[in-house]
Amino acid sequence: MFHRRADRIRAHALICFPALALCRVLHMPLKDRHSPYSAERVLEIMRRIQFHQTASGLCTLTTEQRDLFDAIELPKPSARQL
């Protein structure tokens, strides 16, 4: 990225730093548990989880999504939590 204005440089840094922190926070437990998932793959998998306000609520998680929640020891999402 090429920015010239100071406010845009600061804004770009403000976006990049939390993104880097999130990648590190995801990477550490995955590495500790010898998980095959990368931080990028985690975000791809998580992006596909959807919540629909219907009678059934949350979409059914795929096997890969359930394995991921187990790998990073996070509780699986439920409609009650949302």
URFENDA-V973135 format. One record per run of one state. SS is the DSSP state (alpha for helix, beta for strand, coil for the rest). FROM is the first residue (numbers start at 1). TO is the last residue. Records with the same first field share a line. If there is no record, write none. Layout:
SS=FROM-TO ; FROM-TO
//
This chain:
coil=1-5 ; 33-38 ; 48-50 ; 52-57 ; 59-62 ; 72-82
alpha=6-32 ; 39-47 ; 63-71
beta=51-51 ; 58-58
//
